[in-house]
Amino acid sequence: MDLRVLTRRVNLDEATHELVQRRINFAVEQFNGWINSVEVVLEDVNGPRGGVDKECRVLLSLKGGKLIKIEDRDADLVTVINRAADRLSQVVGRELEKRRDRKGVASAGTVPQVPPELP
């Protein structure tokens, strides 16, 4: 999996850069065989004015051509990174579950319906 981290108007120190890589890798490691690439863009939308302006955009490319885009915004960069990584894991999991269901394979955790007994 190819992981790229880009910044716009954000000074990203080494510790935060490693956090991004660690959180994104952890969020999608179970789906690694299904992923072509992940691009993370961190941006300070308002610049030095402050406020809820730290944005994290994640664009994930699944094998087969599907693109998944996650966007989140918060005043704190670490918070927005963590939330985006959590949402990414959920969305990729749901997408891959849909693929399995479309192929006719029962979803993990599903229980077949048992008809009620007749008297």
Secondary structure as the mmCIF struct_conf table of DSSP 4:
data_model
#
loop_
_struct_conf.conf_type_id
_struct_conf.id
_struct_conf.beg_label_comp_id
_struct_conf.beg_label_asym_id
_struct_conf.beg_label_seq_id
_struct_conf.end_label_comp_id
_struct_conf.end_label_asym_id
_struct_conf.end_label_seq_id
STRN STRN1 ASP A 2 ARG A 8
BEND BEND1 ARG A 9 ARG A 9
HELX_RH_AL_P HELX_RH_AL_P1 GLU A 14 VAL A 28
HELX_RH_3T_P HELX_RH_3T_P1 GLU A 29 TRP A 34
STRN STRN2 ILE A 35 ASP A 44
TURN_TY1_P TURN_TY1_P1 VAL A 45 ASN A 46
HELX_RH_3T_P HELX_RH_3T_P2 GLY A 47 ARG A 49
BEND BEND2 GLY A 51 VAL A 52
STRN STRN3 LYS A 54 LEU A 62
TURN_TY1_P TURN_TY1_P2 LYS A 63 GLY A 64
BEND BEND3 GLY A 65 GLY A 65
STRN STRN4 LEU A 67 ASP A 74
BEND BEND4 ALA A 75 ASP A 76
HELX_RH_AL_P HELX_RH_AL_P2 LEU A 77 ARG A 102
TURN_TY1_P TURN_TY1_P3 LYS A 103 GLY A 104
HELX_LH_PP_P HELX_LH_PP_P1 VAL A 105 SER A 107
TURN_TY1_P TURN_TY1_P4 ALA A 108 GLY A 109
HELX_LH_PP_P HELX_LH_PP_P2 PRO A 115 LEU A 118
#
